[in-house]
Amino acid sequence: MRKYGFEHKDILYDAGGQLSLKDDPKQVWADRHPEAFPVDANNAGKKALLKVPGLGPVTVKRILKQRKQGKLHRIEEVGKPTVLLEKAAKYLRF
């Protein structure tokens, strides 16, 4: 989780002190921190983009590179429509 910009205190465990096997930790964090979203895809830093559910280091790197060429207007400009990009679109603003 460190490569996504999370610290130990950010990780949410269940009542037994375990990570959920069925829930994505980034999704759980995002759902508990609505104040952090939506993230502006055209202005947010790498750390903020890495916390978006559905975005990983490769996609974030692509977003940062594409922003240098011009403003992004929709999620389809980031890559082929996938379940992960659709998930990310809910947390991004263009």
C-alpha positions in Angstrom: 0.0 0.0 0.0 3.0 2.3 0.4 3.4 2.6 -3.4 -0.1 4.1 -3.4 0.7 6.8 -0.9 -1.0 5.2 2.1 0.4 5.1 5.6 -0.2 2.5 8.2 -2.8 4.7 9.9 -4.7 4.9 6.7 -5.3 1.1 6.5 -8.8 0.2 7.7 -9.0 -3.2 9.4 -12.1 -5.2 10.4 -13.2 -5.8 14.0 -10.7 -8.7 14.2 -7.8 -6.6 13.1 -7.7 -8.1 9.6 -7.9 -6.7 6.1 -11.1 -7.8 4.3 -10.6 -10.5 1.7 -13.6 -9.3 -0.3 -13.2 -5.5 -0.2 -10.6 -3.4 -2.0 -8.6 -1.5 0.7 -8.5 1.6 -1.6 -12.2 1.4 -2.1 -12.8 1.1 1.6 -10.6 4.2 2.3 -12.3 6.2 -0.5 -15.8 5.4 0.9 -14.7 6.6 4.3 -13.1 9.8 3.0 -15.6 11.4 0.7 -14.0 14.8 1.3 -11.0 13.7 -0.8 -13.1 13.2 -3.9 -13.6 13.9 -6.7 -10.0 14.3 -7.6 -9.3 16.7 -10.5 -7.5 14.6 -13.1 -6.0 17.7 -14.7 -4.5 19.2 -11.6 -4.1 16.6 -8.9 -0.7 15.4 -7.9 0.6 11.8 -8.2 -0.2 11.0 -4.5 -3.8 12.1 -4.8 -4.3 10.2 -8.1 -2.8 7.0 -6.6 -5.5 7.0 -3.9 -8.3 6.8 -6.5 -9.8 3.4 -6.6 -9.2 1.8 -10.0 -6.0 3.7 -10.7 -2.6 2.1 -10.3 1.0 3.4 -10.8 1.0 2.7 -14.6 -2.3 4.5 -15.2 -1.3 7.5 -13.0 2.0 7.8 -14.9 0.0 7.8 -18.1 -2.4 10.5 -16.8 0.6 12.7 -15.8 2.2 12.3 -19.1 -1.0 13.0 -21.1 -1.6 16.2 -19.1 1.6 17.6 -20.4 0.1 17.3 -23.9 -3.2 19.0 -23.0 -6.2 18.9 -20.8 -8.0 15.6 -20.3 -11.8 15.8 -20.8 -13.0 12.3 -20.1 -11.8 8.9 -18.8 -11.7 7.4 -22.2 -8.7 9.6 -23.0 -6.7 7.7 -20.3 -7.1 4.3 -21.8 -9.4 1.6 -23.1 -12.6 1.3 -21.1 -12.2 -1.3 -18.4 -13.9 -2.1 -15.2 -11.1 -0.4 -13.3 -11.2 2.8 -15.3 -15.0 2.9 -14.9 -14.5 2.6 -11.2 -11.9 5.4 -11.2 -14.2 7.7 -13.3 -16.6 7.9 -10.3 -13.8 9.5 -8.2 -12.4 11.8 -10.9 -13.4 15.2 -12.2 -12.4 16.3 -15.7 
